[in-house]
Amino acid sequence: MSTLQPWIHDLRNAVGLGLQALFKEPPLTAVEWADKHFYMSSESSYNEGKWTTDPFQVAILNAMGNDLIAVVNFVKSARIGYTKLLMANAGYKIQHKRRNVMMWSPTDPDAESISKSHVNGLIRDVPVIRELAPWFGRKHSDNTLDQKLFANRKTLWIRGGKASRNYREKSADEVIYDELSNFDSDVEGEGDPVTLGDKRLIGAAFPKSIRGSTPKKAGSCQVTKAAAESPYRLRFHIACPHCHQEQTLKWGGKDCEYGLKWERNDLGEATKAWYVCEHCPCCFFHQDMVEASKDGRWICEETGIWTRDSMDWFGPDDQPIRTPRSIAFFCWAIYSTWTTWLTLVDEWLKVKGDREKLITFMNTTRGEVWDDDEGEKVDWEVLYGRREVYPEVPLAAVTLMGGIDTQDDRYEGRVWAFGPGEEAWLVHRFILTGDPASEELRRKVRTETHRQFTRADGLKMQVERWCWDAGGHYADEVADESRKLGVHWVIPIFGASTYGKPIANFPRRKKNKVYKTEVGTDNAKELIYSRLRIPVVIPWESTPGCVHFPANDEICDEDELKQITAEKKKAVMVKGKRELRWDSGGRRNEALDCFVYALAALRISQQRFGLDLDALAVAMAKPVKAEVIEKKPTEQPAQAVTNDWLGLEGKSPWL
């Protein structure tokens, strides 16, 4: 009898496998199936044991399982269980819904690692999957590293994403891209991986495409590109335990009134972490967040639609709506139930200004894309190579604006000509060295401000308006010069401390008898750098916005163009948010600053004194006798050297 026992055992298994085709488990959602069957294997989990779906994971896993949702994008940080969610979903699809699943990792070694560490654990430790794998643990044609064919005739393919051949000849019901941002953007010249992979779904009754990854660098980050295609971008909102107002959890930091906060000891180590609500001054802790997340909602802030579990969906009026076809989740490590907030703070404190560590922190902990903003970079060599020969003031120019930069040992100035469409030409440069507080150096600057220029048709012109840097140690001296030269003609300016301010915010009233004006330097630089990239197509034809430089080393040499292009955007943390700020990196940038000030002078002239470049161009096109229009000598009273002496109250004297 004992010799027959192995045969009886094999017969029992064979009969059981044959009868499985007749068995149909009661319908379960992906979360219900995972909480009932899934297991966290020791070789791929921090804590081995039975799986329980965390509250913030419920909607994500159910979205993977919901047949009405065709596309699921997941932009995520590390430590939120993404790979476990994929494995639970794969087991659910193969055993419960009986679907063919194809999964790609960035490379073949990555795919092999997933197969060995995660798929094998899924098969071994989940009994309902193990029953479908009679070949497990031995060599078999149905059991290879890149393909598992189960007893219910459903297949799980695990392939690397680099080779185009890995995207061919398979018919899948579901495709999965693990760590999509690490894939090649073009697979062997045949196209992007998502387009190639999604073609495997043609003919599927319930096609499903799941794309997930920690984000990478802007421009090349494929998961953020994929997420941008979804009309619904969802973030997890929880209610404050005190005021019960919903909010997404944010980084915070010392510069922000709300968000994640912490204390450090004398060694600089984090000793305590908590969260400050953005709606009330109360704080709560990690355990409070875990409890509050049980009632959390995934909300699309753009459209107002929301869900708790991806099975029932609601509009902004809380009325039920149709399940969306394509969605994107955004989630970061602050919601993790097994990673403490103190751990997140420890990681941040280790960054210490290291750029590469900051990139890693933003990508893997904050779940945010890294933007180097290389698109703003302009090469000085390109500008140098396109310098032009033109008259002192080109015929198309209708007004002159000036900018003066104040340094500790000199004053630097630039004169820019502007025409219709704000086409611009650099026409003059001066650098005067000495003590900025001295009367002698300031007298030399006054002489420069009264310099005359000749347009191509012989018309004599002077600078319409100056903006003079008064943001440093010599604010009083600059204000004094404004009062001497004319408070409407020479404007003391200072850079805005807050980003996003207008290029020029000319005050309605004087302060200390001058119109000291705030200049939004960041917006001005954005505009200048965008215009520096406008090509000079035909030098003698109008090109709105184009910036021209003279082939004259006295005005525009290599150093001038290096200064114009000295700055680029640098990532900094401001009130807990990563922002891009203009930074020269220690390079000289006086030429750029003077351009900013001249642009500010143009804006003041347009917005407060009625300058219209297009109308002025039409008026100046009429035949007129060339004449000199001079400012009064600087020794005259201030009111005599403003535009009021023409009776125009700041309007252009050329009208």
C-alpha positions in Angstrom: 0.0 0.0 0.0 2.8 2.4 0.8 4.2 2.0 -2.7 0.9 3.3 -4.0 0.8 6.5 -1.9 2.9 8.7 -4.2 0.6 7.7 -7.1 -2.5 8.5 -5.0 -1.0 11.9 -4.1 -0.2 12.7 -7.8 -3.7 11.5 -8.8 -5.3 13.8 -6.2 -3.3 16.7 -7.5 -4.2 16.0 -11.1 -7.9 15.7 -10.3 -7.7 18.9 -8.2 -6.2 20.8 -11.1 -8.7 19.4 -13.5 -11.6 20.5 -11.2 -10.2 24.0 -10.8 -11.6 24.9 -14.2 -15.1 24.3 -12.7 -14.5 26.3 -9.6 -15.3 30.0 -9.5 -14.4 31.9 -6.4 -17.0 34.5 -5.3 -16.1 37.9 -6.9 -13.5 39.8 -4.9 -11.9 43.2 -5.4 -8.1 43.3 -5.7 -7.9 44.5 -2.1 -10.2 41.8 -0.8 -8.2 39.1 -2.6 -4.9 40.4 -1.4 -6.1 40.7 2.3 -7.3 37.1 2.0 -4.5 35.4 0.1 -1.4 37.5 -0.3 1.8 37.0 1.7 5.0 39.1 2.1 7.9 36.8 1.5 11.0 36.9 3.6 13.5 37.5 0.8 11.6 40.6 -0.5 10.1 42.2 2.6 11.2 44.0 5.7 8.6 42.2 7.7 7.6 38.7 6.6 3.9 37.9 7.1 0.4 38.1 5.9 -0.5 41.1 3.8 -2.8 43.8 5.0 -3.6 46.7 2.6 -2.8 50.0 4.2 -5.5 52.7 3.9 -3.6 54.8 1.4 -2.9 51.7 -0.8 -6.5 50.6 -1.1 -7.5 52.9 -4.0 -4.2 52.2 -5.8 -4.5 48.4 -5.6 -8.2 48.4 -6.5 -7.5 50.7 -9.5 -5.1 48.0 -10.7 -7.8 45.4 -10.3 -10.9 47.4 -11.6 -11.7 46.4 -15.1 -13.4 49.7 -15.9 -10.0 51.6 -15.4 -7.8 51.0 -18.5 -4.8 53.0 -17.5 -3.2 53.5 -14.1 -0.2 55.8 -13.7 1.6 55.9 -10.3 4.2 58.6 -9.6 5.6 57.6 -6.3 8.5 57.7 -3.8 10.2 54.7 -2.3 8.8 52.9 0.7 5.1 52.8 -0.2 5.0 49.1 -1.3 4.7 49.6 -5.0 6.4 46.3 -6.0 4.2 44.4 -3.4 1.1 46.0 -4.9 2.2 44.8 -8.4 2.7 41.3 -7.1 -0.6 41.2 -5.3 -2.3 42.5 -8.5 -0.5 39.9 -10.6 -1.6 37.1 -8.4 -5.2 38.4 -8.4 -5.3 38.6 -12.1 -3.8 35.2 -12.8 -5.7 33.2 -10.1 -9.0 35.1 -9.6 -9.6 36.8 -12.9 -7.6 34.4 -15.1 -5.8 36.9 -17.2 -2.5 36.9 -19.0 -0.1 39.4 -17.5 3.1 40.8 -19.1 5.5 42.8 -16.9 8.6 44.7 -18.0 11.5 46.0 -15.9 14.1 48.4 -17.2 16.7 45.8 -18.0 17.0 42.0 -18.3 19.0 41.8 -14.9 16.2 43.8 -13.3 13.6 41.4 -14.7 15.6 38.4 -13.4 15.8 40.0 -10.0 12.0 40.5 -9.9 11.4 36.9 -11.0 13.7 35.4 -8.4 12.9 37.7 -5.5 9.3 38.5 -5.9 7.5 36.2 -8.4 9.0 33.0 -6.8 7.9 34.3 -3.4 4.4 34.9 -4.7 4.1 31.4 -6.1 5.7 29.7 -3.1 3.9 31.6 -0.3 0.4 32.2 -1.7 -1.4 28.8 -1.6 -4.0 29.6 -4.3 -1.1 30.5 -6.7 1.0 27.5 -5.5 -1.8 25.2 -6.5 -1.6 26.5 -10.0 2.2 25.8 -10.2 2.8 22.0 -10.1 6.2 22.6 -11.6 7.4 24.9 -8.9 10.8 24.1 -7.5 12.0 22.0 -10.4 13.1 22.5 -14.0 10.2 22.6 -16.4 9.4 24.3 -19.7 6.5 26.1 -18.0 8.8 27.5 -15.3 11.5 29.8 -16.6 12.9 33.1 -15.3 11.1 35.1 -17.9 7.8 33.1 -18.2 5.5 31.2 -15.9 2.7 29.2 -17.4 0.1 28.2 -14.8 -2.2 25.2 -14.7 -5.2 27.4 -15.6 -3.3 28.1 -18.9 -2.6 31.8 -17.9 0.8 33.2 -18.3 3.0 35.7 -16.5 5.8 37.1 -18.6 8.7 39.0 -16.9 10.9 40.7 -19.4 13.6 43.4 -19.6 12.6 46.6 -21.4 15.8 47.4 -23.4 15.3 44.9 -26.3 12.5 45.5 -28.9 12.1 41.8 -29.3 10.7 41.6 -25.7 7.7 43.6 -26.9 6.7 41.3 -29.7 4.5 38.3 -30.3 2.7 38.1 -27.0 -1.0 38.6 -26.4 -1.6 40.0 -22.9 -4.7 41.2 -21.0 -2.6 43.4 -18.8 0.8 45.1 -19.2 2.9 46.4 -16.3 5.9 48.8 -16.5 8.0 48.6 -13.3 10.2 51.7 -12.7 9.2 53.2 -16.0 11.5 56.2 -15.6 14.5 54.0 -15.9 13.5 52.7 -19.3 15.1 53.9 -22.5 13.0 56.6 -24.1 13.4 54.9 -27.5 13.7 51.2 -27.6 16.2 50.3 -30.3 14.8 53.0 -32.6 11.3 51.5 -32.6 9.6 53.9 -30.2 8.9 54.5 -26.6 8.3 51.5 -24.3 4.7 52.3 -23.3 3.5 52.5 -26.9 5.3 49.3 -27.8 4.0 47.5 -24.8 0.4 48.7 -25.0 0.2 47.2 -28.4 0.2 43.8 -26.7 -3.3 44.6 -25.4 -4.9 44.7 -28.8 -7.8 42.3 -28.7 -8.0 42.0 -24.9 -11.6 42.1 -23.4 -10.4 44.2 -20.5 -7.1 45.8 -21.5 -5.1 47.3 -18.6 -1.9 49.3 -18.7 -0.1 50.0 -15.3 2.9 52.4 -15.3 4.7 53.2 -12.1 8.0 54.7 -11.0 9.9 57.1 -8.8 10.3 60.2 -11.0 13.6 61.2 -12.5 14.8 64.3 -14.3 12.4 66.6 -16.0 12.1 66.3 -19.8 13.2 62.6 -19.8 11.0 61.4 -16.9 8.7 58.9 -18.6 6.4 58.3 -15.7 5.5 62.0 -15.3 5.0 62.2 -19.1 2.6 59.2 -18.8 0.8 60.7 -15.8 0.4 64.0 -17.7 -1.8 62.2 -20.3 -4.4 61.2 -17.6 -7.2 63.8 -17.1 -7.4 62.9 -13.4 -4.4 63.4 -11.2 -5.1 62.2 -7.7 -3.4 63.0 -4.4 -4.2 61.5 -0.9 -6.1 63.9 1.4 -6.5 63.3 5.1 -8.4 65.3 7.7 -6.6 67.1 10.6 -7.5 65.3 13.8 -8.2 68.7 15.4 -10.0 71.0 12.9 -11.0 68.1 10.5 -10.0 70.1 7.4 -8.7 67.9 4.6 -5.2 68.4 3.2 -2.4 66.7 1.3 0.6 66.2 3.5 3.5 68.5 2.5 7.2 68.7 3.4 7.1 71.9 5.4 10.5 72.6 7.0 11.6 75.6 9.0 10.6 78.2 6.4 7.0 77.1 6.1 4.2 77.7 8.7 2.8 74.3 8.1 3.9 70.8 7.1 6.4 68.4 8.5 8.5 69.9 11.4 11.3 68.5 13.5 13.7 69.2 16.4 17.5 68.5 16.4 20.0 67.9 19.2 23.4 69.6 19.5 24.9 67.0 17.1 22.4 68.0 14.4 20.5 64.8 14.7 16.7 64.7 14.5 15.1 63.8 17.8 11.4 64.5 17.1 9.1 65.0 14.1 5.5 66.1 13.9 3.1 67.7 11.4 1.5 71.2 11.6 -1.9 71.6 10.0 -2.2 74.2 7.3 -5.7 75.2 8.4 -5.2 75.5 12.1 -2.1 75.9 14.4 -2.5 72.4 15.9 0.0 69.6 15.3 -0.3 65.8 15.1 2.1 62.9 14.9 2.7 59.9 12.7 0.3 57.6 14.6 -2.4 60.3 14.3 -1.8 60.3 10.5 -2.1 56.5 10.3 -5.5 56.7 12.1 -6.8 59.6 10.0 -5.8 57.9 6.7 -8.5 55.3 7.3 -11.0 58.0 6.2 -8.7 59.5 3.6 -9.7 60.4 0.1 -7.9 60.5 -3.2 -8.9 63.8 -4.8 -8.2 65.4 -8.2 -7.7 69.0 -7.3 -8.1 70.2 -10.9 -11.6 68.6 -11.4 -12.8 67.8 -7.9 -13.6 64.1 -8.5 -12.6 61.8 -5.7 -12.7 58.2 -4.5 -11.7 56.3 -1.4 -11.3 52.8 -3.0 -11.3 53.2 -6.8 -14.5 51.3 -7.0 -17.0 54.1 -6.3 -16.3 57.5 -7.8 -17.8 60.9 -7.0 -17.9 64.4 -8.5 -17.1 67.6 -6.7 -20.8 67.7 -5.6 -20.3 64.3 -4.0 -22.7 62.7 -6.5 -21.7 59.3 -8.0 -20.0 59.5 -11.4 -18.8 57.0 -14.0 -15.5 55.3 -13.3 -12.7 57.2 -15.2 -10.8 55.2 -17.9 -7.4 56.8 -17.1 -6.0 58.0 -13.8 -2.8 59.0 -12.2 -1.8 58.7 -8.5 0.8 60.8 -6.8 2.1 59.6 -3.5 5.2 60.1 -1.3 6.8 58.5 1.7 5.1 60.7 4.4 2.0 58.4 4.1 3.9 55.2 4.7 2.8 53.4 7.9 6.1 51.5 8.3 8.5 54.5 7.7 8.5 57.0 10.5 8.6 60.7 9.9 11.9 60.9 11.9 13.5 58.7 9.2 12.4 61.1 6.5 14.0 64.0 8.4 17.2 62.0 9.0 17.5 61.6 5.2 17.0 65.3 4.6 19.6 66.3 7.2 22.1 64.1 5.4 21.7 66.1 2.2 23.7 69.0 3.5 23.8 70.9 0.2 25.1 67.9 -1.8 23.4 68.2 -5.2 23.4 64.5 -6.0 22.0 63.7 -2.6 19.3 66.3 -3.1 18.3 64.8 -6.4 18.0 61.4 -4.8 16.0 62.8 -1.9 13.6 64.6 -4.2 13.1 61.6 -6.4 13.0 58.7 -3.9 11.6 60.3 -0.7 9.5 63.3 -2.0 8.5 61.5 -5.2 9.1 64.7 -7.2 10.7 65.2 -10.6 14.1 66.9 -10.7 14.3 69.8 -13.0 17.8 71.1 -14.0 16.1 73.7 -16.3 18.7 73.2 -18.9 16.3 74.8 -21.4 17.0 78.2 -19.9 20.8 78.0 -20.7 22.0 80.2 -23.5 25.6 79.9 -24.7 27.6 83.1 -25.0 29.5 81.7 -28.0 26.2 81.5 -30.0 25.5 85.2 -29.2 29.1 86.2 -30.0 28.9 84.4 -33.4 25.7 86.3 -34.4 26.9 89.8 -33.5 25.9 92.3 -36.2 27.2 95.5 -37.8 24.6 98.2 -37.3 24.7 102.0 -36.8 25.0 103.6 -33.4 21.2 103.4 -33.2 19.4 101.4 -35.9 16.7 103.0 -37.9 14.0 100.6 -36.4 14.7 101.8 -32.9 12.3 104.4 -31.5 13.5 104.9 -27.9 16.5 104.4 -25.6 16.4 103.0 -22.1 19.3 102.7 -19.7 20.3 100.6 -16.7 23.0 101.4 -14.1 24.4 98.8 -11.8 26.0 99.8 -8.5 29.0 97.9 -7.3 31.3 98.6 -4.3 34.1 100.0 -6.5 32.3 101.2 -9.7 29.2 102.1 -11.6 28.3 100.2 -14.8 25.7 101.2 -17.3 24.2 100.0 -20.5 22.0 101.7 -23.0 19.5 99.7 -25.0 17.5 100.8 -28.0 13.9 99.4 -28.4 11.7 99.2 -31.4 8.2 97.8 -32.2 7.6 94.4 -30.7 10.3 95.3 -28.1 13.0 94.4 -30.5 16.2 95.4 -28.7 19.7 96.6 -29.6 22.7 97.1 -27.3 24.1 100.6 -28.2 26.4 101.7 -25.4 28.3 100.5 -22.4 30.2 102.4 -19.7 32.2 101.2 -16.7 33.3 103.9 -14.3 35.7 102.9 -11.4 36.1 104.6 -8.1 34.3 105.3 -4.9 30.5 105.2 -5.6 29.9 107.7 -2.8 32.3 110.2 -4.2 30.9 113.3 -6.0 33.5 112.9 -8.7 32.4 109.4 -9.8 28.7 110.4 -9.6 29.5 113.5 -11.8 30.9 111.1 -14.4 27.8 109.0 -14.3 25.7 112.2 -14.8 27.7 112.9 -17.9 27.0 109.5 -19.2 23.2 109.8 -18.6 23.2 112.9 -20.8 25.1 111.3 -23.7 23.5 111.8 -27.1 23.2 109.1 -29.8 22.6 109.3 -33.5 20.0 107.2 -35.3 20.7 105.9 -38.8 18.6 108.7 -40.3 20.5 111.4 -38.4 18.0 111.9 -35.6 19.7 112.8 -32.3 18.4 110.8 -29.3 18.9 110.7 -25.6 17.9 108.0 -23.1 14.2 108.2 -22.3 14.5 106.8 -18.8 17.1 105.3 -16.5 16.8 102.7 -13.8 19.6 102.9 -11.3 20.4 100.1 -8.8 19.7 101.4 -5.3 19.5 98.1 -3.5 23.0 98.0 -1.9 25.1 100.2 0.3 24.6 103.3 -1.8 20.8 103.7 -1.8 21.1 107.3 -0.4 23.5 108.3 -3.1 21.3 106.9 -5.9 18.2 108.6 -4.4 20.1 111.9 -4.3 21.0 111.5 -8.0 17.4 110.8 -8.9 16.4 114.1 -7.2 19.1 116.0 -9.0 18.5 114.5 -12.5 14.7 114.2 -12.3 12.6 111.8 -10.3 10.7 110.7 -13.4 13.8 110.3 -15.5 16.2 108.5 -13.1 14.4 105.8 -11.1 16.1 104.2 -8.1 15.3 100.5 -8.2 15.7 97.4 -5.9 15.2 93.7 -6.6 12.0 92.0 -5.3 12.5 89.7 -2.3 9.6 87.5 -3.5 9.6 85.7 -6.8 6.9 86.3 -9.3 6.7 90.0 -8.9 6.0 92.3 -12.0 9.1 93.4 -13.9 8.6 96.9 -12.6 6.2 98.0 -9.8 6.3 101.8 -10.0 4.9 103.4 -6.8 2.0 105.9 -6.9 3.6 108.1 -4.4 7.1 109.2 -3.6 9.1 108.0 -0.7 11.9 110.2 0.5 11.1 112.4 -2.5 11.9 109.7 -5.1 9.9 106.9 -6.8 11.9 104.0 -5.6 10.6 101.0 -7.6 10.6 97.3 -6.9 11.8 95.2 -9.9 10.8 91.6 -10.4 14.3 90.4 -11.5 13.3 86.8 -11.9 10.4 87.6 -14.4 12.7 90.0 -16.2 15.4 87.3 -16.6 12.8 84.8 -17.8 11.8 87.2 -20.5 15.3 88.1 -21.5 16.6 84.5 -21.7 13.6 83.5 -23.8 14.3 86.4 -26.2 18.0 85.7 -26.4 17.0 82.4 -28.1 15.1 84.2 -30.9 17.3 83.9 -33.9 18.4 86.8 -36.1 16.8 85.7 -39.4 17.4 88.7 -41.7 19.3 91.5 -39.9 17.4 94.4 -41.7 13.9 92.9 -41.2 11.9 93.4 -38.0 11.9 90.5 -35.6 9.7 91.2 -32.5 11.5 90.4 -29.3 14.8 89.7 -30.9 17.9 90.9 -29.1 20.8 92.3 -31.2 24.4 92.8 -30.2 26.9 95.0 -32.1 30.1 93.6 -33.6 32.0 96.3 -31.6 34.3 95.1 -28.8 34.1 98.5 -27.2 30.4 97.8 -26.5 30.1 94.0 -26.8 33.1 91.8 -26.4 33.3 88.2 -25.1 33.1 89.3 -21.5 29.9 91.2 -22.1 28.2 88.2 -23.5 29.5 85.9 -20.8 27.9 88.3 -18.3 24.6 88.3 -20.2 24.5 84.5 -20.1 26.0 84.1 -16.6 22.9 82.9 -14.8 20.9 79.7 -14.8 18.2 78.3 -12.6 19.3 76.5 -9.5 17.0 74.4 -7.2 16.5 75.6 -3.7 14.2 74.8 -0.9 11.7 77.6 0.0 9.1 77.0 2.6 9.3 73.3 2.2 9.0 73.4 -1.6 11.7 73.0 -4.2 11.9 76.1 -6.4 14.1 77.2 -9.2 16.0 80.4 -8.6 18.3 82.3 -10.9 21.9 82.0 -9.8 25.1 83.3 -11.3 27.3 80.7 -9.5 29.8 83.5 -8.6 30.2 84.6 -12.2 30.0 88.3 -13.1 26.6 89.3 -14.3 26.6 93.1 -14.4 25.7 93.2 -18.1 22.6 91.0 -17.4 21.6 93.2 -14.4 21.8 96.4 -16.6 19.7 94.7 -19.2 17.1 93.9 -16.5 17.1 97.5 -15.3 16.7 98.9 -18.9 13.8 96.5 -19.4 12.3 97.8 -16.1 12.7 101.4 -17.4 10.8 100.4 -20.6 8.0 98.9 -18.5 7.7 102.0 -16.3 7.6 104.1 -19.5 4.9 101.9 -21.0 2.7 101.4 -18.0 2.9 104.7 -16.2 3.9 107.3 -18.9 2.0 106.1 -21.9 4.9 105.0 -24.2 3.6 103.0 -27.2 6.5 101.6 -29.3 4.3 100.8 -32.3 2.6 104.2 -32.4 5.9 105.9 -31.9 7.4 104.0 -34.8 4.5 105.2 -37.0 4.9 108.8 -35.9 8.7 108.7 -36.4 8.3 107.3 -39.9 6.9 110.7 -41.1 9.5 113.0 -42.7 10.8 115.3 -40.0 13.8 117.6 -39.7 16.5 116.0 -37.6 17.0 117.9 -34.4 18.6 117.7 -31.1 16.4 117.5 -28.0 18.5 117.9 -25.0 18.0 117.6 -21.2 18.8 120.6 -19.1 22.1 120.7 -17.4 22.2 118.7 -14.1 22.8 121.9 -12.1 19.2 123.0 -12.9 16.4 122.3 -10.4 15.1 118.8 -10.6 11.8 119.8 -12.1 13.6 121.4 -15.0 15.3 118.1 -16.1 12.3 115.9 -16.1 10.1 115.4 -19.1 7.8 118.0 -17.6 9.9 120.7 -19.3 8.3 119.7 -22.5 4.8 119.8 -21.0 4.5 116.0 -21.6 4.6 114.8 -18.0 6.7 111.8 -18.8 5.5 111.1 -22.3 8.1 110.4 -25.0 9.5 113.7 -26.4 9.5 112.0 -29.9 5.7 112.0 -30.2 
